[in-house]
């Protein structure tokens, strides 16, 4: 099995190396920053290309694309593709890279609340003094819908410590700035926090991340190499290690 994986990875790498090295401009979802700390260097070593990555929230990504900012490829929440104008800048076929669900974290050593049912989840949220999250994102929009469904939207808005990027959620909890952190579970691979648990099944939903090449990509060959790389065995292993489900 390992031999087959090694051969498959080698074939992908050999294909990428045949492409002339260039700088690839990538737009990626903010919650993928941790994943690309590992994948970025792997891709650069395998392909010879260099990556220039702009991480951002879904609304900002849509605005960036529609403003005509040059880019070669995206790895973004599927919600970006729901904007017709932004989608017109992305070539087919789009490739599903990974998906992940939602969860809650507490400071390391803190008591973990009961999240097993919607009622228990609601009580835990109302009991918390503060919550760290990133409301201005696709994931944040879904979390807001959950609050509305539970009838606690106003209460949660008042106690939310808004973070500009998902990578800031865990540090806010670890430092004691916020009692709970609520977001996609892949951003919680950080020191000083512990996963209290996933959203209860009735409230759980997975967010998908999709890769596509820009319709006017200046480095289309390099962009294709990246998309191919994200489906290769080494990348799939990294996606799993980051707490996400490939595909």
N, C-alpha and C positions, 0 to 999 in steps of 0.2 A: 504493500500500500504506500509506504513512505517513498519507495523507489519511483512509483508512478507519479506521485505528487512532485518529486524533485524533477522528473523529466518534463512534466507539464509546465512547471515554473520556468525551467531552462528554455523551453521552446518560446514562451511568452517573452522572456528577457531577450532572447536572440532576435526575435521579430522587432522589438523596440529599438535595439541597438543599431539596426539597419537604418533607422530614421535619422536624419541629420539633427544634431543636438540644437536645441533652441530654448528660449525662455517661455514657459507656458503660464498664461494668466488664468487663474482659477478663482471662481466665486464659490464659496462653500457655506453651508449652514453653520451658525455659531457653535452649536453643540457638537460639531465634528472636529473642533480644534484639537482635542486630546487624541483622537484617532489619527489625524494627519501628522502629529508629532512623530508617530511611528511610520505611517505610510509614506509621508513625504520623502524622507531620506531613502527609504527602500526604493521608491520609484525613481528618484534621481540617480541612485547608484545603478539600478538595472537598465535605465534608458539613456543616461547621459544628458537628459534634459534637466533644466532647473525649474522649480515651481515658485511662482509668486502668487500667494493665496490671500484673498480678501474674505475674512469671516464676517458674517453679519446675520441680522434677523430677517425673517421672511419679508416683511413690508419694505425694509431697506434694500433687500436684494432685488425685489421687483422694481423699486424706484431706480436703482442703479442700472439695471438692464434696460429699462424703458428710457432712461436718460441718454443712452447711447455710449455709455462707458465701455471702452474696448475690453473684451475678454475672449478667451478661447474655449472654455468649458465650464460647466457647473456641476457641483454635487450638492444638491439642495433639497429641502423638504418638498414633497410632491405638491404642496399647496401653491408653490410658485407657478406650476404648470396650469393652475386654474385661472390665472390671469391671462386673458387672451393676447394682450399686447406683449407681455413677457414671453409667452409661449411662441409667438411668431419669430422670436430671435433665437429659438432653440431648434436644432435640426433633429429629425427623426432618424433612427429610432432612439428613444430615451431608454435608459437601462436602470432597472431597480437595483440599488446597491445594498441597502440594508434597511431594517426597520427595528423599532424599539418602543417599549411601553413606558408608562409613567410610574413614578414612585415618590416616596417621602424619605428624607434623611433627618437625623438628629445629630447633635454633637456627640462625639465618641464618649461612651460611658453614661450618657443620659438615658433616662427611662424611655422606652419605646412605646408609643401610643398604640392602641388597638385600631387597626385599619381593616378589619376583616369583613365588615359590612358597610353599606352606605351610611347607615345611622351612626355606627361607631366612627367612621371616617369623619362625618359631620361634627360629632362631638369633639374629636381630636383637633380639628381645625379651629373650632370656636374656643377651645380651651387654650390654644397656643397664643402666646403674647405677640408673636411676630412670625412672618413667613418670608423667606427669601425665594424669589422667582424672577423670571424675565417675561413680563406681560406682553411686551412688544415683539412677539414672535408667533410662529404658527403653533408651537406647543403651548405658549402662554394663552393664545386664543382658545384652545381646547380646554385648558384648565379653568378659564373664565366661564366657559359653558357648563363645566361641572359645578362650579360655585352657584351658578344660576339654577341649575337643576336641583341643587340641595337647598335653595332658598337663602343663601348666605352671601350673595354677591357684594352687598354693601359692607358687611362686616369684614370680609376678606380684603376688599379694596383698601380699607382703612388700616389694616395691619400688615399689608404686603410691603416688604422692602424690595423695591424694584432694582434689578441689576441690568446693566446695559448689555452684558453678554452672559450666556449660560455658565461659562467657566468661573464666573464670580459668585455663583450661588453657593457652592460648597464652602469656599473660604469664609463667607459671611456666617454660615452656621458654625463652622469650626472655631471662629473667633468669638462667638457669642452675640454677634450683632443681630442674629435672627434665631428663633427657637427651632423652626422647621425649615427645610428646603424642599421645594416641590417642583419637579420637572421630569424630563426624560432621564431614565436611570443611567444611561451611558455617561452622563456628565458627573456622576457621583463616584467615579474612581479617583478619589482624592483623599489626602490624609486629614485626620482630625474629625471625621464624620463616620456614621454608621447608617446603613440602610434600615429604616424602620419597617419598610415593606412596600409592596406595589399597591397601586390603587385597587380597591375591591373589584371583583370581576364585573359587576354590573356597571361600573364606571370606567373600566379600563378600555383603552384604545391604543393602537400602535400608530406611530408616525413613520412614514416611509421616506427614505432619501433616494433621490434619483439623479443619475448622471446623464448629461447630454453635451453635445458639441455645439458651439455657437454657429449660427447660419453664416456669419461673416468672419469666422475664426481666421486669424492671421497665421496661426500655427495649427492647422487642422490635423496634420499627420501626428504631431505630438499630442494633441487632444485625444485622438483616437487611441494612441498608445496608452494614455492614462486610463481611458474607459476600459480597455482590454485588461490592463493591469489590475483594476479594481475587481475583476472577476477571476483573477488567477489565484491559485491555492494559497500563496503566502498572504495575499491581501484578505482573503476569506478568513484565514486563521487570525489575522490581526483584528478583523471586525468582530469575530467571536470573543476574542480576548478583551475587547473593549466593552463587552456586555451587550452587543447588538446581534441581531439575527441576519445573516447574509441573505441577499435577494429581495 
